[in-house]
Amino acid sequence: MQRNYWPTTEWQAGDPATLGMDAEKLSELEPVIKSEYSNINGLVVVRHGYIAYERYYNGYGPDDTHHVASVTKSIISALIGIAIDAGYIKNVDEKVLDFFPEYVPAAADRQKREITIRHLLTMTAPYPFEDWHEPLDKMCMQPDWVKYTLEILGQKGSVGDFKYSTAGAHLLSSIITRSTGKSAREFANERLFKPIGMKEIPDHEMRSFGFEDLFGKNVKGWVKDPSGNSTGGWGLTLTPRDMARFGFLYLNRGMWDNHQIVSGAWILESTAMNPNKYGYLWWLREEDGVFAYSALGDGGNVICSIPEKDMVVAIASEFIMNPRDRWTLIKECIMPAVID
């Protein structure tokens, strides 16, 4: 897609009318956010490559980073695609255990031997917990998170059934490190963040592994496990503008200022609709003939790309239990502002 400019150094704001958006409708967002979505700290709406709407709340500004929780998973997905394209990983059908030769499963663990990178990306590997009841705290108390996850991988259930697992995404981060020799943070800085103008993520020492260090107010940069692996399923901090950059990269099928950062084929594969409505660590949605794919994180952190509207919505939020669904806000308050 031809673009007049690329927001590598700085985003440009555009007049909503010029971008095919109704300024009056957009102005109705603020009271709705304040009354019904009060844990939103930052909102950026990008249309045709320009910022059409940007607001910050609760004392935050454009340069403040936020822990984006499971949005991290979609970044890991992009890194797997980049690693495959660069030849570090052969393909998504490589067996997970091939990356961990020191781990020898019991002879009875036949199912474990069949699990591939694709199963981890699509959340179709079995685990011994009930769906949506993953005991993540148990993994976080282990001295070796990867070994623990390999132990529970493939237990109960069947390969191919959807079961959401954050520990599985952590295995993908470890696979990136084992195949490239760099942590996901280092690999992302070099191959993804820097080329598209996102802030490079600094390395922060993990002083302890308590709740606040892993999930709460002490989260900085990109959380890592006791072995130094960047967390695969959460733990990354981003600004709303950088969240929008990542969504915009995907909207442009991996192309950025004439450079292919992520292969177009990978992005199409990652966001292809399927019965689970879940691609390669991306949530998929088709409603009223409009297709969207989103990186979703706890508390209401969202990067939503809507190709048909040439639009990206990035929302950074404070973690609260049971926040209002951001899709309702996008569908009822942002999409109706599109007038072309």
Salt bridges, closest charged atoms under 4 A:
GLU10 OE2 - ARG241 NH1 3.23
GLU30 OE2 - LYS34 NZ 3.42
GLU30 OE1 - ARG55 NE 3.20
GLU36 OE1 - ARG324 NH1 2.12
GLU54 OE2 - ARG241 NE 2.66
ASP93 OD2 - ARG118 NH2 2.93
GLU102 OE2 - ARG178 NH2 2.75
ASP109 OD2 - LYS112 NZ 3.46
GLU190 OE1 - LYS182 NZ 2.37
GLU190 OE2 - ARG191 NE 3.30
ASP203 OD1 - ARG185 NE 3.92
ASP203 OD1 - LYS224 NZ 2.85
ASP225 OD2 - HIS170 NE2 2.85
ASP242 OD1 - ARG245 NH1 2.69
GLU287 OE1 - ARG285 NH1 3.19
GLU287 OE2 - LYS331 NZ 2.87
ASP310 OD1 - ARG3 NH2 2.79
ASP310 OD2 - HIS48 ND1 2.83
ASP340 OD1 - ARG47 NH2 2.90
ASP340 OD2 - HIS48 NE2 3.66
